């Protein structure tokens, strides 16, 4: 009995050591590179002053990095056409130059210490703050991956996915239906291209025509911006009425048929995700309801821990676009 208990204790101890080594921590660079987070913030702020599109671009970059091989900077590698960043599912992803600028400054200050994967996560937080969204602590300690392969990004969530496909893809990453709603809410800032609207406006399956979920008052406006056989590179705001500010307006748009992206509209097709959306708009929600900002932070911090490499796994790249 005593031996069995001692063995169990040793087993649990070994397990807890393994878990702690695999976890991230807030302030990971406090001793090794104390200015790391302020350096990243400064670079992001300066970039955003040059282009208002920087915050949504950096937020999207974090999402796309984490959904392939985990949050390990694999999307940053540029080593030819087979590199992950060239995947169809990563179309329009950008912000690489901002991450590289931050990395260059960090290497000059604390060489070989701060990972590119952590820079991406920190930059996303700073981007949200610049869009008047919530500030939050980012657990750090990620190491950079050693794999970047275009084929690994074949299963990215897509604007044309059904709600079941979206739920399945998020579940595969350990994310819930609530996380799906909240992370989709990142579309509260930024723009999309008419390229991603053509099917929804003119060839919505299975019956053709337009997506019936689009509010009839909104449909002519969308069609005027993205006419059939028009320029597919024309861009439009993803959050009608609040494209420059990080807020829950995007979810109110979903409720009322004003979602721009098809995948956002699909959040109202499912009982579970619809309940999550509605939970932020009840009569007593401002007082007793959940906080959209707090819930979003929980979800993005959770996403930021998908498949992280810590300890002896991975590496700290010298430049973010190439393996060491």
C-alpha positions, 0 to 999 in steps of 0.5 A: 500500500505504502509502495503503491502510494509512493509510486503514484506520488513519484508518477504525479511528480514526474507528470507535473514536471513534464507539464510545467516544462511544456507551459508558457509563462507571463514575463518569460523574458523578464530576466533574459530580455526585459525590454522585449515586450516594449520593443515589440510594442514600439515597432507595432505602434510605428508600423500602424502609424504608417498603415491603419491596416496593420492591426488587423493584419497582425491579428490575422497572422497570429491566427494563421500561424497557430492553426498550422503546426501550432504557434511556432512561427512556421508561417514566417519562413520563406524558403521557396514555393513549398513554404507554408506561407504560400498555401491557398488558405493563407491568401492575403496574410501579411505583416511579415515585415513588421515581425522581421523589424521587431526581430532585428531590434530584439537581436540587436538588444538580446541576441538569440533570446526571443522567438519569432513565435512569441513576437507574433503573439505579442504583436497581435496583442499590441494590434488589438490594443491599438484598435481600442481592444482589451490589453492582456498578458501574453504567456511567452516562452514559445520556441520556433518550429523547424518545419514549414510545408505548404501542404500542412496548411490544407485544412485551414478554416475557410470562409465557405465552410459550413458551421459543422466544418468550422466547429470540427476544425476548431475542435481539432485544435482543442478550441470550443464552439465559444472559442469559434465565435470569439475568435471569429469576432477578430473580424471586427477590424480589417477588410476582406476582398471581393474575391471572398464574396463572389460565391456568397453573392452570386453563386450560393450553393445549393440553389445559386443566387445570394445567401438568404442569410444576408439582410435584404437591405444590406444585399444591394450595398454588398453587390454595389461594392462587389459587382458580378464579374467586377474587380475581385481585389476591391476591399470592403470592411468585414464589420459593417459600421465599426471596421476600425474599432475592436468591439462586439458590433461584429456579433450584432451584425451576425444577429441581424443579417449584416455579416460580411463573411459567409463564415461569420454568418454561419455562426447563427446557423447553429444552436450552440454558437447562436446562443454564444452570440446572443449571450452578449446582447441580452437585456441584462447583459451589460450588468449581469451578462458575460464580458465580450472583451474578457471572453475574447482574451480567454480565447486568444490566449488559449489559441496562443498555446496550440501546439507550442514548442518549449524547452528543448523543442524547436529553436530561436531563429536569428531571422524569422524568415529562415531556419538557423 
